[in-house]
Amino acid sequence: MNFTFERWTATKSAELYGVDDWGAGYFKVDDAGDLMVMPYPGETGSAVRIRDIVDGIKERGLDMPVLLRIENILNSRISDLNDSFLSAIADLDYKGSFVGAYPIKVNQQEQVVEKITQFGSKYHHGLEAGSKAELIAAMAMLRDKEAPLICNGYKDEEFIDLGLYASKIGLFCILVVEMPSEIPLIIARAKALNARPVLGIRIKLTSQAGGHWSDSGGDRSIFGLNATQIVEMVDLLKQEDMLDCLQLVHYHLGSQISNIRDIRIAVNEACRVFAGIYNEGANLRFLDLGGGLAVDYDGSQSNYLSSRNYSLNEYCVDIVEGVMTTLDEAGIPHPDIITESGRSLVAYYSMLLFNVLDVTRFRTDSITEPLPAGCHPQIRYMHEAMTGLTFRNVQECFNDILFYREELRNLFNHGKISLRERSLAEQIFWATMTEISKKAKEIKNVAPEIEDIDRALADIYYCNFSVFQSLPDAWAIEQLFPVMPIHRLDEHPDRSAILADITCDCDGKIDRFIDSHGFRRYLPVHTLKDSEEYYLGVFLVGAYQETLGDLHNLLGDTNVVTVRLLANGEFEYVNEQEGDTVSDMLSYVAYDTKRLMTRFRETAEKAVRQGLISASERREIKQAYEAGMRGYTYFER
Ligand SMILES: *Cc1c(COP(=O)(O)O)cnc(C)c1O
């Protein structure tokens, strides 16, 4: 028999979902169709099946959704950043050094900050605080006296005092002046507390990068001093005999800078300003380039917003080289380079995992049974359009079917057809659209509106998570994240879907997915099985997603589980943090949960008196209410 059947393979899934493009070597699909995670790029020998981690989480009594952190990946990212800079410095014979400072705002969770200080200690990786709260956290978390503690953000007297005290107890704290008005206050407080601060200055650059966050740079940026303000600061410090305190120049271009060109232009401009301040007599020793190191979320390696057109190594080499070139020209000694990379350190190490609860389908098999007798003529016409569809009249059929559907909706709204007839019309409509979509794939030059049918035909997969809580950037700035099933990858994903969350808000969905050419409007997925959960993961969610989230529909923090991968392919659960309970959520919006329970018991008691329920039913109802109060806010099976 000359019968060939091309089997779907796990390799095809890996390509389809772009795992090797966005995964940075931390993820791969194995031949059995499971998504695996690795502790260090390419370490396939210690790869762990994510599905096994999920099973273990469930055995431990935690439900989906779960935010899963892989500790090793954080460690690996910190090493990569530091090692790349250090080797660029060695290769180019740069005379200064490199040190990183993690900006707490990118993920403030205690566990994250603690691990960064632990894994970063061999590089003296420091912290960046942008507010009093972050400084207070940093002052206690940072033990390494050589690691920088950089204070950015608008500062009041209390903030300044805390920074000065941090210096007094031996921490390497740098107060970065963001606004001219901070200078006299810092001078006064330093005198009052008898402290000699290390000062930085945030400069405003005119070079501006493209991107969502580009307003951080440029003339109109909110923070930073312009040339005139810089000169005034220098004069004021000279006057107070404190110019030697000014040791750092800082700028921050914005986050997720996709184009290396923007980074290089900014380095050059910043070095010119650095040289200017140095030549005024300041004891400058550090150049702090802020954040901006981007993550390639879509794996396209382009200057698209969800990507970046440079590697980590290129980033480091270009910066070191740029600083050297400009400062050598100006005859100024090489400063130590600081960067405040946040996104690129923490994005990779968290993934959001959830199960699919339900599905709505639009794609319909053709309708073979004859129309019922006495059916409305418009339905009959619609049916004729369906059965008359050929390769040659695709467009005509498409136009007709849309026209009849509109007519039938009007007829229904005027009470001329029944609910059952409307249902029949809808089935004919979707069956025809399905058939048009199939035919359109085999003919050339179809109209864009017909190509777009696939989007209309995509299933809706209802998923156990909240976009607003767990992926705020997907909603607020249409940030793309890689999304894919974590198992069944050796099976052909035979459905297309968009993902809806359980908030029932029309914005509570993911309907844009990564693609190497921009984005696609639906995700290839597998048909759900009755007997088995279907799990999806959203990846690279470690940066900015955890605390920007809001309490839409009072869906709270998810369970968080941290895993450490071992060299032999085993793993251990190192931390679990239960998500918010219903009672936690209610307290956030100022309910007194005890009072709620009292009120509810009273209502139930009244129902007993009125004979609506028995006293023992009241006990059951009360127990259910109280259990709900203690329960997880997400869908529990
Ligand atoms: C937000 C921020 C960062 C972090 O930027 P990433 O692009 O996430 O690395 C660094 N520095 C400052 C001042 C920031 O405001």
The ligand as an SDF file (V2000), in Angstrom:
LIG
                    3D

 15 15  0  0  0  0  0  0  0  0999 V2000
   12.9590   50.1510   36.4480 C   0  0  0  0  0  0  0  0  0  0  0  0
   14.3350   50.5770   36.6140 C   0  0  0  0  0  0  0  0  0  0  0  0
   15.3820   49.6770   36.3630 C   0  0  0  0  0  0  0  0  0  0  0  0
   15.1690   48.2890   35.8360 C   0  0  0  0  0  0  0  0  0  0  0  0
   15.1590   48.2250   34.4570 O   0  0  0  0  0  0  0  0  0  0  0  0
   15.1430   46.8280   33.6700 P   0  0  0  0  0  0  0  0  0  0  0  0
   14.9180   47.2410   32.2930 O   0  0  0  0  0  0  0  0  0  0  0  0
   14.0770   45.9930   34.2600 O   0  0  0  0  0  0  0  0  0  0  0  0
   16.4750   46.1840   33.8530 O   0  0  0  0  0  0  0  0  0  0  0  0
   16.6610   50.1060   36.6150 C   0  0  0  0  0  0  0  0  0  0  0  0
   16.9100   51.3580   37.0810 N   0  0  0  0  0  0  0  0  0  0  0  0
   15.9270   52.2480   37.3300 C   0  0  0  0  0  0  0  0  0  0  0  0
   16.2560   53.5880   37.8350 C   0  0  0  0  0  0  0  0  0  0  0  0
   14.6160   51.8790   37.0950 C   0  0  0  0  0  0  0  0  0  0  0  0
   13.6420   52.7710   37.3180 O   0  0  0  0  0  0  0  0  0  0  0  0
  1  2  1  0
  2  3  1  0
  2 14  2  0
  3  4  1  0
  3 10  2  0
  4  5  1  0
  5  6  1  0
  6  7  2  0
  6  8  1  0
  6  9  1  0
 10 11  1  0
 11 12  2  0
 12 13  1  0
 12 14  1  0
 14 15  1  0
M  END
$$$$
